[in-house]
């Protein structure tokens, strides 16, 4: 004879069966309103979120370093291999195959490094919002949680989007990889022009010009992306500050 215990009968209880008939369904908002100390719960949640955001920043930096190292290792290996083939008849064919591949890898690496930099800035912006809340807990607490701005910002990337700054773009990991990759692209163009029959000086000039053009394009692209994304965070912070002043 079946018993009244579904577990004893070998039947797993469903979600509907686990909730008594007529019992109110408790969601996250309802449970939050029933907390004994909501302020302490909020503080614990923000501390946890702060830790998670710091971990995210560490992961973005680690990924950026790994991708940049992968690209530089690939380029170094290609140059070493070319050194062994430099005096052979297949050296030109080797460069014709390897240089485009290295250049494409550099473009992909550069794009991902820009993305990881933006992810890092997004995490930093969230951390700064939490630090501002820490500073509002007690009178005078803001002294211990200063919010950096302008040239004193923790992350120089925050300068982009608030003012025109090529300096901030030039000192990023993505720009370093882009500079090397532009040299690779310019070298490839110079070799191609030299094969056509242009003089050595002309081929070098064309290669340098191509590298400079590629560098400018990389810089313009990165600056526009950072201005668009970080500008959105700046506007959001200003709205938050205005809303806070209205509440006060």
Secondary structure by P-SEA (a helix, b strand, c coil): cccccccccccccccccccccccccccaaaaaaacccaaaaaaaaaaaaaaaaaaaaaaaaaaaaaaaaaaaaaaaaaaaaaaaaccccaaaaaaaccaaaaaaaaaaaaaaaaaaaaaaaaaaaaaaaaaaaaaacccccccccccccccccccccccccccccaaaaaacaaaaaaaaaaaaaaaaaaaaaaaacccaaaaaaaaaaaaaaaaaaaaaaaaaaaaaaaaaaaaaaaaaaaaaaaac
